[in-house]
Amino acid sequence: MANHKSALKRARQSETRRLRNRMNKTRVKNAVKSARDAVGGEAGAAAEVLRKAMSALFRAASKGTLHRRNSARRIARLSRQMDAARKAA
């Protein structure tokens, strides 16, 4: 464990950030999972779930939990799946 005052503070900050990142990652995973599940269902409900997933991804990128390109790539893939499902229906 850290002994210096600044190192103790850094340890506290790291723990706080770790918990915040974990919360954001969990939120993103759940939103993406529900969006993938909704792709085959009703178009209006699926669009709403996709919008929430996109919001969670954008938020995680803005907070620094995810890289912005990682977030953009996931959004693009979800959008492509949604469009393919709409065309198939």
C-alpha positions as a Markdown table, in Angstrom:
| # | Residue | x | y | z |
|---|---|---|---|---|
| 1 | Met | 0.0 | 0.0 | 0.0 |
| 2 | Ala | 1.1 | 3.6 | -0.6 |
| 3 | Asn | 2.8 | 5.5 | 2.1 |
| 4 | His | 3.1 | 9.0 | 0.8 |
| 5 | Lys | 0.2 | 11.4 | 1.0 |
| 6 | Ser | 0.1 | 12.0 | -2.7 |
| 7 | Ala | 0.3 | 8.2 | -3.4 |
| 8 | Leu | -2.6 | 7.6 | -1.0 |
| 9 | Lys | -4.7 | 10.2 | -2.9 |
| 10 | Arg | -3.7 | 8.7 | -6.2 |
| 11 | Ala | -4.9 | 5.3 | -4.9 |
| 12 | Arg | -8.2 | 6.7 | -3.8 |
| 13 | Gln | -8.7 | 8.4 | -7.2 |
| 14 | Ser | -7.8 | 5.2 | -9.1 |
| 15 | Glu | -10.4 | 3.2 | -7.1 |
| 16 | Thr | -13.1 | 5.9 | -7.7 |
| 17 | Arg | -12.3 | 5.9 | -11.5 |
| 18 | Arg | -12.2 | 2.1 | -11.6 |
| 19 | Leu | -15.7 | 1.9 | -10.1 |
| 20 | Arg | -17.0 | 4.6 | -12.4 |
| 21 | Asn | -15.6 | 2.9 | -15.5 |
| 22 | Arg | -17.0 | -0.5 | -14.4 |
| 23 | Met | -20.4 | 1.1 | -14.0 |
| 24 | Asn | -20.3 | 2.7 | -17.5 |
| 25 | Lys | -19.0 | -0.5 | -19.1 |
| 26 | Thr | -21.8 | -2.5 | -17.5 |
| 27 | Arg | -24.4 | 0.0 | -18.7 |
| 28 | Val | -23.0 | -0.1 | -22.2 |
| 29 | Lys | -22.9 | -3.9 | -22.3 |
| 30 | Asn | -26.5 | -4.2 | -21.1 |
| 31 | Ala | -27.7 | -1.5 | -23.6 |
| 32 | Val | -25.9 | -3.2 | -26.6 |
| 33 | Lys | -27.2 | -6.6 | -25.6 |
| 34 | Ser | -30.8 | -5.4 | -25.4 |
| 35 | Ala | -30.4 | -3.6 | -28.7 |
| 36 | Arg | -29.2 | -6.8 | -30.4 |
| 37 | Asp | -32.1 | -8.7 | -28.9 |
| 38 | Ala | -34.6 | -6.0 | -30.2 |
| 39 | Val | -33.3 | -6.1 | -33.8 |
| 40 | Gly | -35.6 | -8.9 | -34.8 |
| 41 | Gly | -38.7 | -7.4 | -33.1 |
| 42 | Glu | -41.0 | -4.5 | -33.8 |
| 43 | Ala | -39.3 | -1.6 | -35.7 |
| 44 | Gly | -40.5 | 1.2 | -33.5 |
| 45 | Ala | -39.4 | -0.4 | -30.2 |
| 46 | Ala | -36.1 | -1.5 | -31.8 |
| 47 | Ala | -35.3 | 2.0 | -32.9 |
| 48 | Glu | -35.9 | 3.3 | -29.3 |
| 49 | Val | -33.7 | 0.6 | -27.8 |
| 50 | Leu | -31.0 | 1.4 | -30.4 |
| 51 | Arg | -31.2 | 5.1 | -29.5 |
| 52 | Lys | -30.6 | 4.3 | -25.8 |
| 53 | Ala | -27.7 | 2.1 | -26.7 |
| 54 | Met | -26.2 | 4.8 | -28.8 |
| 55 | Ser | -26.6 | 7.3 | -26.0 |
| 56 | Ala | -24.9 | 4.9 | -23.6 |
| 57 | Leu | -22.0 | 4.4 | -26.0 |
| 58 | Phe | -21.6 | 8.2 | -26.6 |
| 59 | Arg | -21.6 | 8.8 | -22.9 |
| 60 | Ala | -19.0 | 6.2 | -22.2 |
| 61 | Ala | -16.8 | 7.7 | -24.9 |
| 62 | Ser | -17.2 | 11.2 | -23.6 |
| 63 | Lys | -16.3 | 10.1 | -20.1 |
| 64 | Gly | -13.2 | 8.3 | -21.3 |
| 65 | Thr | -14.3 | 4.8 | -20.4 |
| 66 | Leu | -14.3 | 3.8 | -24.1 |
| 67 | His | -12.2 | 5.2 | -26.9 |
| 68 | Arg | -14.3 | 7.4 | -29.2 |
| 69 | Arg | -13.5 | 5.2 | -32.2 |
| 70 | Asn | -14.5 | 2.0 | -30.3 |
| 71 | Ser | -17.8 | 3.7 | -29.5 |
| 72 | Ala | -18.3 | 4.8 | -33.1 |
| 73 | Arg | -17.5 | 1.4 | -34.4 |
| 74 | Arg | -20.0 | -0.3 | -32.1 |
| 75 | Ile | -22.7 | 2.2 | -33.0 |
| 76 | Ala | -22.1 | 1.7 | -36.8 |
| 77 | Arg | -22.3 | -2.1 | -36.3 |
| 78 | Leu | -25.6 | -1.8 | -34.4 |
| 79 | Ser | -27.0 | 0.5 | -37.0 |
| 80 | Arg | -26.0 | -1.8 | -39.8 |
| 81 | Gln | -27.7 | -4.7 | -38.0 |
| 82 | Met | -30.9 | -2.6 | -37.5 |
| 83 | Asp | -31.0 | -1.6 | -41.2 |
| 84 | Ala | -30.4 | -5.2 | -42.4 |
| 85 | Ala | -33.3 | -6.4 | -40.2 |
| 86 | Arg | -35.6 | -3.6 | -41.5 |
| 87 | Lys | -34.8 | -4.5 | -45.1 |
| 88 | Ala | -35.4 | -8.2 | -44.5 |
| 89 | Ala | -38.8 | -7.5 | -42.9 |
